[in-house]
């Protein structure tokens, strides 16, 4: 499954896939649930 290049809603920085399966902003450290991001992508 290819994942889109999500961006942080706080600062706009790119999100990186975390080892635990969620996504994390490298700039502010905010974590995002991929399912949550999917819902808001469309
Ligand atoms: Zn951020």
mmCIF file of the protein (N, C-alpha, C, O) and its ligand, coordinates in Angstrom:
data_MODEL
# 
_entry.id   MODEL 
# 
loop_
_entity.id 
_entity.type 
_entity.pdbx_number_of_molecules 
1 polymer     1 
2 non-polymer 1 
# 
_entity_poly.entity_id                      1 
_entity_poly.type                           'polypeptide(L)' 
_entity_poly.nstd_linkage                   no 
_entity_poly.nstd_monomer                   no 
_entity_poly.pdbx_seq_one_letter_code       
;(UNK)(UNK)(UNK)(UNK)(UNK)(UNK)(UNK)(UNK)(UNK)(UNK)(UNK)(UNK)(UNK)(UNK)(UNK)(UNK)
(UNK)(UNK)(UNK)(UNK)(UNK)(UNK)(UNK)(UNK)(UNK)(UNK)(UNK)(UNK)(UNK)(UNK)(UNK)(UNK)
(UNK)(UNK)(UNK)(UNK)(UNK)(UNK)(UNK)(UNK)(UNK)(UNK)
;
_entity_poly.pdbx_seq_one_letter_code_can   XXXXXXXXXXXXXXXXXXXXXXXXXXXXXXXXXXXXXXXXXX 
_entity_poly.pdbx_strand_id                 A 
# 
loop_
_entity_poly_seq.entity_id 
_entity_poly_seq.num 
_entity_poly_seq.mon_id 
_entity_poly_seq.hetero 
1 1  UNK n 
1 2  UNK n 
1 3  UNK n 
1 4  UNK n 
1 5  UNK n 
1 6  UNK n 
1 7  UNK n 
1 8  UNK n 
1 9  UNK n 
1 10 UNK n 
1 11 UNK n 
1 12 UNK n 
1 13 UNK n 
1 14 UNK n 
1 15 UNK n 
1 16 UNK n 
1 17 UNK n 
1 18 UNK n 
1 19 UNK n 
1 20 UNK n 
1 21 UNK n 
1 22 UNK n 
1 23 UNK n 
1 24 UNK n 
1 25 UNK n 
1 26 UNK n 
1 27 UNK n 
1 28 UNK n 
1 29 UNK n 
1 30 UNK n 
1 31 UNK n 
1 32 UNK n 
1 33 UNK n 
1 34 UNK n 
1 35 UNK n 
1 36 UNK n 
1 37 UNK n 
1 38 UNK n 
1 39 UNK n 
1 40 UNK n 
1 41 UNK n 
1 42 UNK n 
# 
loop_
_struct_asym.id 
_struct_asym.entity_id 
A 1 
B 2 
# 
loop_
_chem_comp.id 
_chem_comp.type 
_chem_comp.mon_nstd_flag 
UNK 'L-peptide linking' . 
ZN  non-polymer         . 
# 
_pdbx_entity_nonpoly.entity_id   2 
_pdbx_entity_nonpoly.name        ? 
_pdbx_entity_nonpoly.comp_id     ZN 
# 
_pdbx_nonpoly_scheme.asym_id         B 
_pdbx_nonpoly_scheme.entity_id       2 
_pdbx_nonpoly_scheme.mon_id          ZN 
_pdbx_nonpoly_scheme.ndb_seq_num     1 
_pdbx_nonpoly_scheme.pdb_seq_num     101 
_pdbx_nonpoly_scheme.auth_seq_num    101 
_pdbx_nonpoly_scheme.pdb_mon_id      ZN 
_pdbx_nonpoly_scheme.auth_mon_id     ZN 
_pdbx_nonpoly_scheme.pdb_strand_id   A 
_pdbx_nonpoly_scheme.pdb_ins_code    . 
# 
loop_
_atom_site.group_PDB 
_atom_site.id 
_atom_site.type_symbol 
_atom_site.label_atom_id 
_atom_site.label_alt_id 
_atom_site.label_comp_id 
_atom_site.label_asym_id 
_atom_site.label_entity_id 
_atom_site.label_seq_id 
_atom_site.pdbx_PDB_ins_code 
_atom_site.Cartn_x 
_atom_site.Cartn_y 
_atom_site.Cartn_z 
_atom_site.occupancy 
_atom_site.B_iso_or_equiv 
_atom_site.pdbx_formal_charge 
_atom_site.auth_seq_id 
_atom_site.auth_comp_id 
_atom_site.auth_asym_id 
_atom_site.auth_atom_id 
_atom_site.pdbx_PDB_model_num 
ATOM   1   N  N  . UNK A 1 1  ? 0.850   -1.202 0.000  1.00 0.00 ? 1   UNK A N  1 
ATOM   2   C  CA . UNK A 1 1  ? 0.000   0.000  0.000  1.00 0.00 ? 1   UNK A CA 1 
ATOM   3   C  C  . UNK A 1 1  ? 0.872   1.233  0.000  1.00 0.00 ? 1   UNK A C  1 
ATOM   4   O  O  . UNK A 1 1  ? 1.714   1.425  0.877  1.00 0.00 ? 1   UNK A O  1 
ATOM   5   N  N  . UNK A 1 2  ? 0.655   2.058  -0.993 1.00 0.00 ? 2   UNK A N  1 
ATOM   6   C  CA . UNK A 1 2  ? 1.427   3.311  -1.013 1.00 0.00 ? 2   UNK A CA 1 
ATOM   7   C  C  . UNK A 1 2  ? 0.736   4.369  -0.176 1.00 0.00 ? 2   UNK A C  1 
ATOM   8   O  O  . UNK A 1 2  ? -0.485  4.518  -0.228 1.00 0.00 ? 2   UNK A O  1 
ATOM   9   N  N  . UNK A 1 3  ? 1.496   5.078  0.569  1.00 0.00 ? 3   UNK A N  1 
ATOM   10  C  CA . UNK A 1 3  ? 0.907   6.081  1.444  1.00 0.00 ? 3   UNK A CA 1 
ATOM   11  C  C  . UNK A 1 3  ? 1.208   7.477  0.916  1.00 0.00 ? 3   UNK A C  1 
ATOM   12  O  O  . UNK A 1 3  ? 2.315   7.745  0.448  1.00 0.00 ? 3   UNK A O  1 
ATOM   13  N  N  . UNK A 1 4  ? 0.231   8.354  0.993  1.00 0.00 ? 4   UNK A N  1 
ATOM   14  C  CA . UNK A 1 4  ? 0.435   9.727  0.536  1.00 0.00 ? 4   UNK A CA 1 
ATOM   15  C  C  . UNK A 1 4  ? 1.415   10.478 1.430  1.00 0.00 ? 4   UNK A C  1 
ATOM   16  O  O  . UNK A 1 4  ? 1.693   10.063 2.555  1.00 0.00 ? 4   UNK A O  1 
ATOM   17  N  N  . UNK A 1 5  ? 1.913   11.547 0.931  1.00 0.00 ? 5   UNK A N  1 
ATOM   18  C  CA . UNK A 1 5  ? 2.854   12.365 1.711  1.00 0.00 ? 5   UNK A CA 1 
ATOM   19  C  C  . UNK A 1 5  ? 2.072   13.320 2.578  1.00 0.00 ? 5   UNK A C  1 
ATOM   20  O  O  . UNK A 1 5  ? 1.866   14.484 2.233  1.00 0.00 ? 5   UNK A O  1 
ATOM   21  N  N  . UNK A 1 6  ? 1.640   12.799 3.717  1.00 0.00 ? 6   UNK A N  1 
ATOM   22  C  CA . UNK A 1 6  ? 0.873   13.646 4.607  1.00 0.00 ? 6   UNK A CA 1 
ATOM   23  C  C  . UNK A 1 6  ? 1.728   14.750 5.210  1.00 0.00 ? 6   UNK A C  1 
ATOM   24  O  O  . UNK A 1 6  ? 2.945   14.629 5.345  1.00 0.00 ? 6   UNK A O  1 
ATOM   25  N  N  . UNK A 1 7  ? 1.061   15.801 5.557  1.00 0.00 ? 7   UNK A N  1 
ATOM   26  C  CA . UNK A 1 7  ? 1.784   16.914 6.187  1.00 0.00 ? 7   UNK A CA 1 
ATOM   27  C  C  . UNK A 1 7  ? 1.176   17.231 7.543  1.00 0.00 ? 7   UNK A C  1 
ATOM   28  O  O  . UNK A 1 7  ? -0.011  17.004 7.779  1.00 0.00 ? 7   UNK A O  1 
ATOM   29  N  N  . UNK A 1 8  ? 1.996   17.752 8.415  1.00 0.00 ? 8   UNK A N  1 
ATOM   30  C  CA . UNK A 1 8  ? 1.576   18.105 9.759  1.00 0.00 ? 8   UNK A CA 1 
ATOM   31  C  C  . UNK A 1 8  ? 0.578   19.254 9.713  1.00 0.00 ? 8   UNK A C  1 
ATOM   32  O  O  . UNK A 1 8  ? 0.783   20.246 9.014  1.00 0.00 ? 8   UNK A O  1 
ATOM   33  N  N  . UNK A 1 9  ? -0.493  19.106 10.461 1.00 0.00 ? 9   UNK A N  1 
ATOM   34  C  CA . UNK A 1 9  ? -1.502  20.163 10.493 1.00 0.00 ? 9   UNK A CA 1 
ATOM   35  C  C  . UNK A 1 9  ? -1.064  21.335 11.355 1.00 0.00 ? 9   UNK A C  1 
ATOM   36  O  O  . UNK A 1 9  ? -1.642  22.418 11.271 1.00 0.00 ? 9   UNK A O  1 
ATOM   37  N  N  . UNK A 1 10 ? -0.067  21.132 12.166 1.00 0.00 ? 10  UNK A N  1 
ATOM   38  C  CA . UNK A 1 10 ? 0.401   22.193 13.052 1.00 0.00 ? 10  UNK A CA 1 
ATOM   39  C  C  . UNK A 1 10 ? 1.403   23.102 12.342 1.00 0.00 ? 10  UNK A C  1 
ATOM   40  O  O  . UNK A 1 10 ? 1.310   24.326 12.431 1.00 0.00 ? 10  UNK A O  1 
ATOM   41  N  N  . UNK A 1 11 ? 2.352   22.503 11.643 1.00 0.00 ? 11  UNK A N  1 
ATOM   42  C  CA . UNK A 1 11 ? 3.449   23.298 11.079 1.00 0.00 ? 11  UNK A CA 1 
ATOM   43  C  C  . UNK A 1 11 ? 3.657   23.055 9.592  1.00 0.00 ? 11  UNK A C  1 
ATOM   44  O  O  . UNK A 1 11 ? 4.432   23.770 8.957  1.00 0.00 ? 11  UNK A O  1 
ATOM   45  N  N  . UNK A 1 12 ? 2.973   22.047 9.017  1.00 0.00 ? 12  UNK A N  1 
ATOM   46  C  CA . UNK A 1 12 ? 3.088   21.809 7.580  1.00 0.00 ? 12  UNK A CA 1 
ATOM   47  C  C  . UNK A 1 12 ? 4.288   20.980 7.187  1.00 0.00 ? 12  UNK A C  1 
ATOM   48  O  O  . UNK A 1 12 ? 4.540   20.774 6.000  1.00 0.00 ? 12  UNK A O  1 
ATOM   49  N  N  . UNK A 1 13 ? 5.030   20.502 8.167  1.00 0.00 ? 13  UNK A N  1 
ATOM   50  C  CA . UNK A 1 13 ? 6.199   19.666 7.864  1.00 0.00 ? 13  UNK A CA 1 
ATOM   51  C  C  . UNK A 1 13 ? 5.753   18.283 7.429  1.00 0.00 ? 13  UNK A C  1 
ATOM   52  O  O  . UNK A 1 13 ? 4.665   17.834 7.789  1.00 0.00 ? 13  UNK A O  1 
ATOM   53  N  N  . UNK A 1 14 ? 6.585   17.610 6.661  1.00 0.00 ? 14  UNK A N  1 
ATOM   54  C  CA . UNK A 1 14 ? 6.246   16.261 6.215  1.00 0.00 ? 14  UNK A CA 1 
ATOM   55  C  C  . UNK A 1 14 ? 6.197   15.296 7.389  1.00 0.00 ? 14  UNK A C  1 
ATOM   56  O  O  . UNK A 1 14 ? 6.949   15.422 8.356  1.00 0.00 ? 14  UNK A O  1 
ATOM   57  N  N  . UNK A 1 15 ? 5.282   14.317 7.280  1.00 0.00 ? 15  UNK A N  1 
ATOM   58  C  CA . UNK A 1 15 ? 5.192   13.287 8.301  1.00 0.00 ? 15  UNK A CA 1 
ATOM   59  C  C  . UNK A 1 15 ? 5.998   12.063 7.872  1.00 0.00 ? 15  UNK A C  1 
ATOM   60  O  O  . UNK A 1 15 ? 6.024   11.693 6.698  1.00 0.00 ? 15  UNK A O  1 
ATOM   61  N  N  . UNK A 1 16 ? 6.645   11.455 8.846  1.00 0.00 ? 16  UNK A N  1 
ATOM   62  C  CA . UNK A 1 16 ? 7.411   10.248 8.587  1.00 0.00 ? 16  UNK A CA 1 
ATOM   63  C  C  . UNK A 1 16 ? 6.741   9.060  9.252  1.00 0.00 ? 16  UNK A C  1 
ATOM   64  O  O  . UNK A 1 16 ? 6.183   9.176  10.343 1.00 0.00 ? 16  UNK A O  1 
ATOM   65  N  N  . UNK A 1 17 ? 6.801   7.918  8.584  1.00 0.00 ? 17  UNK A N  1 
ATOM   66  C  CA . UNK A 1 17 ? 6.185   6.726  9.121  1.00 0.00 ? 17  UNK A CA 1 
ATOM   67  C  C  . UNK A 1 17 ? 6.959   6.265  10.344 1.00 0.00 ? 17  UNK A C  1 
ATOM   68  O  O  . UNK A 1 17 ? 8.166   6.029  10.287 1.00 0.00 ? 17  UNK A O  1 
ATOM   69  N  N  . UNK A 1 18 ? 6.242   6.142  11.447 1.00 0.00 ? 18  UNK A N  1 
ATOM   70  C  CA . UNK A 1 18 ? 6.865   5.720  12.696 1.00 0.00 ? 18  UNK A CA 1 
ATOM   71  C  C  . UNK A 1 18 ? 6.920   4.204  12.754 1.00 0.00 ? 18  UNK A C  1 
ATOM   72  O  O  . UNK A 1 18 ? 6.101   3.523  12.137 1.00 0.00 ? 18  UNK A O  1 
ATOM   73  N  N  . UNK A 1 19 ? 7.874   3.683  13.486 1.00 0.00 ? 19  UNK A N  1 
ATOM   74  C  CA . UNK A 1 19 ? 8.054   2.227  13.564 1.00 0.00 ? 19  UNK A CA 1 
ATOM   75  C  C  . UNK A 1 19 ? 6.847   1.553  14.186 1.00 0.00 ? 19  UNK A C  1 
ATOM   76  O  O  . UNK A 1 19 ? 6.587   0.378  13.924 1.00 0.00 ? 19  UNK A O  1 
ATOM   77  N  N  . UNK A 1 20 ? 6.112   2.278  14.999 1.00 0.00 ? 20  UNK A N  1 
ATOM   78  C  CA . UNK A 1 20 ? 4.944   1.698  15.666 1.00 0.00 ? 20  UNK A CA 1 
ATOM   79  C  C  . UNK A 1 20 ? 3.719   1.686  14.766 1.00 0.00 ? 20  UNK A C  1 
ATOM   80  O  O  . UNK A 1 20 ? 2.681   1.144  15.146 1.00 0.00 ? 20  UNK A O  1 
ATOM   81  N  N  . UNK A 1 21 ? 3.821   2.273  13.581 1.00 0.00 ? 21  UNK A N  1 
ATOM   82  C  CA . UNK A 1 21 ? 2.734   2.199  12.620 1.00 0.00 ? 21  UNK A CA 1 
ATOM   83  C  C  . UNK A 1 21 ? 1.967   3.497  12.440 1.00 0.00 ? 21  UNK A C  1 
ATOM   84  O  O  . UNK A 1 21 ? 1.116   3.610  11.558 1.00 0.00 ? 21  UNK A O  1 
ATOM   85  N  N  . UNK A 1 22 ? 2.272   4.467  13.273 1.00 0.00 ? 22  UNK A N  1 
ATOM   86  C  CA . UNK A 1 22 ? 1.616   5.760  13.078 1.00 0.00 ? 22  UNK A CA 1 
ATOM   87  C  C  . UNK A 1 22 ? 2.598   6.706  12.373 1.00 0.00 ? 22  UNK A C  1 
ATOM   88  O  O  . UNK A 1 22 ? 3.677   6.297  11.944 1.00 0.00 ? 22  UNK A O  1 
ATOM   89  N  N  . UNK A 1 23 ? 2.206   7.948  12.270 1.00 0.00 ? 23  UNK A N  1 
ATOM   90  C  CA . UNK A 1 23 ? 3.054   8.916  11.582 1.00 0.00 ? 23  UNK A CA 1 
ATOM   91  C  C  . UNK A 1 23 ? 3.419   10.043 12.527 1.00 0.00 ? 23  UNK A C  1 
ATOM   92  O  O  . UNK A 1 23 ? 2.634   10.438 13.389 1.00 0.00 ? 23  UNK A O  1 
ATOM   93  N  N  . UNK A 1 24 ? 4.636   10.556 12.346 1.00 0.00 ? 24  UNK A N  1 
ATOM   94  C  CA . UNK A 1 24 ? 5.124   11.580 13.248 1.00 0.00 ? 24  UNK A CA 1 
ATOM   95  C  C  . UNK A 1 24 ? 5.769   12.716 12.476 1.00 0.00 ? 24  UNK A C  1 
ATOM   96  O  O  . UNK A 1 24 ? 6.494   12.507 11.503 1.00 0.00 ? 24  UNK A O  1 
ATOM   97  N  N  . UNK A 1 25 ? 5.481   13.927 12.939 1.00 0.00 ? 25  UNK A N  1 
ATOM   98  C  CA . UNK A 1 25 ? 6.119   15.111 12.380 1.00 0.00 ? 25  UNK A CA 1 
ATOM   99  C  C  . UNK A 1 25 ? 7.512   15.252 12.979 1.00 0.00 ? 25  UNK A C  1 
ATOM   100 O  O  . UNK A 1 25 ? 7.680   15.203 14.197 1.00 0.00 ? 25  UNK A O  1 
ATOM   101 N  N  . UNK A 1 26 ? 8.506   15.428 12.119 1.00 0.00 ? 26  UNK A N  1 
ATOM   102 C  CA . UNK A 1 26 ? 9.876   15.524 12.604 1.00 0.00 ? 26  UNK A CA 1 
ATOM   103 C  C  . UNK A 1 26 ? 10.154  16.906 13.175 1.00 0.00 ? 26  UNK A C  1 
ATOM   104 O  O  . UNK A 1 26 ? 11.135  17.100 13.892 1.00 0.00 ? 26  UNK A O  1 
ATOM   105 N  N  . UNK A 1 27 ? 9.302   17.853 12.860 1.00 0.00 ? 27  UNK A N  1 
ATOM   106 C  CA . UNK A 1 27 ? 9.536   19.225 13.298 1.00 0.00 ? 27  UNK A CA 1 
ATOM   107 C  C  . UNK A 1 27 ? 9.004   19.455 14.707 1.00 0.00 ? 27  UNK A C  1 
ATOM   108 O  O  . UNK A 1 27 ? 9.746   19.885 15.590 1.00 0.00 ? 27  UNK A O  1 
ATOM   109 N  N  . UNK A 1 28 ? 7.717   19.169 14.922 1.00 0.00 ? 28  UNK A N  1 
ATOM   110 C  CA . UNK A 1 28 ? 7.119   19.453 16.224 1.00 0.00 ? 28  UNK A CA 1 
ATOM   111 C  C  . UNK A 1 28 ? 6.836   18.184 17.014 1.00 0.00 ? 28  UNK A C  1 
ATOM   112 O  O  . UNK A 1 28 ? 6.459   18.249 18.184 1.00 0.00 ? 28  UNK A O  1 
ATOM   113 N  N  . UNK A 1 29 ? 7.019   17.019 16.375 1.00 0.00 ? 29  UNK A N  1 
ATOM   114 C  CA . UNK A 1 29 ? 6.899   15.762 17.094 1.00 0.00 ? 29  UNK A CA 1 
ATOM   115 C  C  . UNK A 1 29 ? 5.479   15.274 17.271 1.00 0.00 ? 29  UNK A C  1 
ATOM   116 O  O  . UNK A 1 29 ? 5.248   14.298 17.984 1.00 0.00 ? 29  UNK A O  1 
ATOM   117 N  N  . UNK A 1 30 ? 4.524   15.930 16.637 1.00 0.00 ? 30  UNK A N  1 
ATOM   118 C  CA . UNK A 1 30 ? 3.138   15.509 16.765 1.00 0.00 ? 30  UNK A CA 1 
ATOM   119 C  C  . UNK A 1 30 ? 2.913   14.176 16.047 1.00 0.00 ? 30  UNK A C  1 
ATOM   120 O  O  . UNK A 1 30 ? 3.415   13.954 14.945 1.00 0.00 ? 30  UNK A O  1 
ATOM   121 N  N  . UNK A 1 31 ? 2.153   13.303 16.693 1.00 0.00 ? 31  UNK A N  1 
ATOM   122 C  CA . UNK A 1 31 ? 1.901   11.982 16.110 1.00 0.00 ? 31  UNK A CA 1 
ATOM   123 C  C  . UNK A 1 31 ? 0.509   11.954 15.515 1.00 0.00 ? 31  UNK A C  1 
ATOM   124 O  O  . UNK A 1 31 ? -0.417  12.580 16.031 1.00 0.00 ? 31  UNK A O  1 
ATOM   125 N  N  . UNK A 1 32 ? 0.372   11.214 14.417 1.00 0.00 ? 32  UNK A N  1 
ATOM   126 C  CA . UNK A 1 32 ? -0.918  11.081 13.743 1.00 0.00 ? 32  UNK A CA 1 
ATOM   127 C  C  . UNK A 1 32 ? -1.244  9.619  13.521 1.00 0.00 ? 32  UNK A C  1 
ATOM   128 O  O  . UNK A 1 32 ? -0.377  8.818  13.171 1.00 0.00 ? 32  UNK A O  1 
ATOM   129 N  N  . UNK A 1 33 ? -2.504  9.285  13.728 1.00 0.00 ? 33  UNK A N  1 
ATOM   130 C  CA . UNK A 1 33 ? -2.992  7.946  13.443 1.00 0.00 ? 33  UNK A CA 1 
ATOM   131 C  C  . UNK A 1 33 ? -3.294  7.848  11.949 1.00 0.00 ? 33  UNK A C  1 
ATOM   132 O  O  . UNK A 1 33 ? -4.050  8.673  11.436 1.00 0.00 ? 33  UNK A O  1 
ATOM   133 N  N  . UNK A 1 34 ? -2.732  6.872  11.232 1.00 0.00 ? 34  UNK A N  1 
ATOM   134 C  CA . UNK A 1 34 ? -2.938  6.764  9.781  1.00 0.00 ? 34  UNK A CA 1 
ATOM   135 C  C  . UNK A 1 34 ? -4.415  6.659  9.403  1.00 0.00 ? 34  UNK A C  1 
ATOM   136 O  O  . UNK A 1 34 ? -4.822  7.204  8.377  1.00 0.00 ? 34  UNK A O  1 
ATOM   137 N  N  . UNK A 1 35 ? -5.208  5.984  10.195 1.00 0.00 ? 35  UNK A N  1 
ATOM   138 C  CA . UNK A 1 35 ? -6.640  5.881  9.893  1.00 0.00 ? 35  UNK A CA 1 
ATOM   139 C  C  . UNK A 1 35 ? -7.299  7.260  9.963  1.00 0.00 ? 35  UNK A C  1 
ATOM   140 O  O  . UNK A 1 35 ? -8.158  7.599  9.148  1.00 0.00 ? 35  UNK A O  1 
ATOM   141 N  N  . UNK A 1 36 ? -6.889  8.020  10.925 1.00 0.00 ? 36  UNK A N  1 
ATOM   142 C  CA . UNK A 1 36 ? -7.413  9.362  11.076 1.00 0.00 ? 36  UNK A CA 1 
ATOM   143 C  C  . UNK A 1 36 ? -7.018  10.233 9.878  1.00 0.00 ? 36  UNK A C  1 
ATOM   144 O  O  . UNK A 1 36 ? -7.814  11.034 9.388  1.00 0.00 ? 36  UNK A O  1 
ATOM   145 N  N  . UNK A 1 37 ? -5.789  10.061 9.424  1.00 0.00 ? 37  UNK A N  1 
ATOM   146 C  CA . UNK A 1 37 ? -5.310  10.824 8.294  1.00 0.00 ? 37  UNK A CA 1 
ATOM   147 C  C  . UNK A 1 37 ? -6.049  10.423 7.016  1.00 0.00 ? 37  UNK A C  1 
ATOM   148 O  O  . UNK A 1 37 ? -6.354  11.262 6.168  1.00 0.00 ? 37  UNK A O  1 
ATOM   149 N  N  . UNK A 1 38 ? -6.329  9.126  6.898  1.00 0.00 ? 38  UNK A N  1 
ATOM   150 C  CA . UNK A 1 38 ? -7.054  8.647  5.721  1.00 0.00 ? 38  UNK A CA 1 
ATOM   151 C  C  . UNK A 1 38 ? -8.429  9.285  5.610  1.00 0.00 ? 38  UNK A C  1 
ATOM   152 O  O  . UNK A 1 38 ? -8.858  9.688  4.529  1.00 0.00 ? 38  UNK A O  1 
ATOM   153 N  N  . UNK A 1 39 ? -9.120  9.371  6.755  1.00 0.00 ? 39  UNK A N  1 
ATOM   154 C  CA . UNK A 1 39 ? -10.463 9.936  6.753  1.00 0.00 ? 39  UNK A CA 1 
ATOM   155 C  C  . UNK A 1 39 ? -10.455 11.385 6.296  1.00 0.00 ? 39  UNK A C  1 
ATOM   156 O  O  . UNK A 1 39 ? -11.358 11.831 5.587  1.00 0.00 ? 39  UNK A O  1 
ATOM   157 N  N  . UNK A 1 40 ? -9.443  12.104 6.702  1.00 0.00 ? 40  UNK A N  1 
ATOM   158 C  CA . UNK A 1 40 ? -9.391  13.524 6.406  1.00 0.00 ? 40  UNK A CA 1 
ATOM   159 C  C  . UNK A 1 40 ? -8.753  13.823 5.053  1.00 0.00 ? 40  UNK A C  1 
ATOM   160 O  O  . UNK A 1 40 ? -8.736  14.969 4.605  1.00 0.00 ? 40  UNK A O  1 
ATOM   161 N  N  . UNK A 1 41 ? -8.229  12.785 4.410  1.00 0.00 ? 41  UNK A N  1 
ATOM   162 C  CA . UNK A 1 41 ? -7.547  13.004 3.138  1.00 0.00 ? 41  UNK A CA 1 
ATOM   163 C  C  . UNK A 1 41 ? -8.540  13.276 2.011  1.00 0.00 ? 41  UNK A C  1 
ATOM   164 O  O  . UNK A 1 41 ? -8.254  14.043 1.091  1.00 0.00 ? 41  UNK A O  1 
ATOM   165 N  N  . UNK A 1 42 ? -9.680  12.656 2.091  1.00 0.00 ? 42  UNK A N  1 
ATOM   166 C  CA . UNK A 1 42 ? -10.648 12.852 1.005  1.00 0.00 ? 42  UNK A CA 1 
ATOM   167 C  C  . UNK A 1 42 ? -11.589 13.975 1.335  1.00 0.00 ? 42  UNK A C  1 
ATOM   168 O  O  . UNK A 1 42 ? -12.476 14.290 0.542  1.00 0.00 ? 42  UNK A O  1 
HETATM 169 ZN ZN . ZN  B 2 .  ? 4.618   19.551 12.916 1.00 0.00 ? 101 ZN  A ZN 1 
# 
